[in-house]
Amino acid sequence: MKVVDNLKNIEEKINKACEISGRDRDEIKLIAVTKYVSIERAKEALEAGICDLGENRDEGLLNKYEVLKDEPNWHYIGSMQTRKVKNVIDKISYIHSLDRISLAEEIQKRANEPINCLVQVNVSGEESKHGIDPEEALDFINGLSTLDKVNVAGLMTMAPLTDDEQLLRRCFRKLKGLQVEIQKAGLRHAPCTELSMGMSNDFTIAIEEGATMIRIGTALVGEEL
Ligand SMILES: *Cc1c(COP(=O)(O)O)cnc(C)c1O
């Protein structure tokens, strides 16, 4: 399938989810996750009108960055090794996977400008998932207040791989509730306006529950290389 055709299909679903939940399409940023695909396929996504690309490894990001440069906004969505921060930090618009203080400190050390960071929260409690415990998120964010290069732009989560709609809704609602709590705290370094949640199999539910960024790989650009 061409990316434009997939995109048309996805946009229809986004619009429908917006209608159901009384939201505006402009509130939601669609990120094409290109981690499985070639530079050519990523280019095709840009030609189809997509402005945001997501990668989960520094090699993948740097390979594509070499060719595509700053044409897309780059999103780093994978778990970030501390020693890799310096390779990518000046190239990305958002890091979606801030999950420990040592990573925040490395960002502080390496970034020239404040970086938009999303704190990854493990709302499902699955052992295999990265992220801060929901109960510890506010304390964690409070602890970042002295790092002026770390702007807590929002929260990110990965829901379990399931088609249990109620379970997915509970996860997304929990992240939304946490966002409300953090916004109430009124922290200058944590405007927390973004909610990065929703992938190929659950993005319509995530939108209904308040996502402002959805990260779609398989359904949009495919997983072939
Ligand atoms: C791979 C990945 C995605 C995209 O997953 P699909 O199911 O292919 O849409 C989204 N978010 C993260 C963090 C990922 O690693």
The ligand as a Gaussian input file, in Angstrom:
#p B3LYP/6-31G(d) Opt

LIG

0 1
 C        7.153000       0.925000      17.250000
 C        6.538000       1.917000      18.134000
 C        5.335000       2.543000      17.767000
 C        4.557000       2.200000      16.512000
 O        3.976000       0.948000      16.618000
 P        2.932000       0.393000      15.538000
 O        2.161000      -0.614000      16.279000
 O        3.764000      -0.169000      14.426000
 O        2.098000       1.528000      15.092000
 C        4.839000       3.508000      18.627000
 N        5.469000       3.851000      19.780000
 C        6.623000       3.265000      20.155000
 C        7.267000       3.694000      21.429000
 C        7.191000       2.291000      19.359000
 O        8.342000       1.705000      19.741000

